[in-house]
């Protein structure tokens, strides 16, 4: 895997992103195309197109929902633990003033940068993208979903 930094922190899951979705999208388009090619059975092809589109949407939402909900909890716990080890102060009182997206962006900060970056995010209300761009020593997270 490439060295992780701002430009290289997106992760793809090959079976899902490059097999399931393209194949499902192709089947959906093919069914849609048959609506016009076979007008006698247009209602059938319309139904199959709708089912394929619904299947793609549900698969995407469920895949994301289950994995990200669990990951969000783990990332918050890890960030709390790291912050406490570094500062001997709890992060929980500050979490109310930070959005979840800001917290998740802070996870990439090195231990040396984390306390100061938390304070800067609070004082300047940095966006998650600005937090990521401010990180000088990226702490990779290769186990993200």
Buried (B, 14 or more C-beta within 10 A) or exposed (E): EEEBEEEEBEEEEEEEEEEBBEEBEEBBEBBBEBBEEEEEEEEEBBEBBEEBBEBBEEBBEEBEEEEBEEBEEEBBEEBBEBBEEBEEEEBEEBBEEBEEEBBBBBBBBEEEBBBEBBEBBEEEEBBBEBBBEBBEEBBBBEEBE
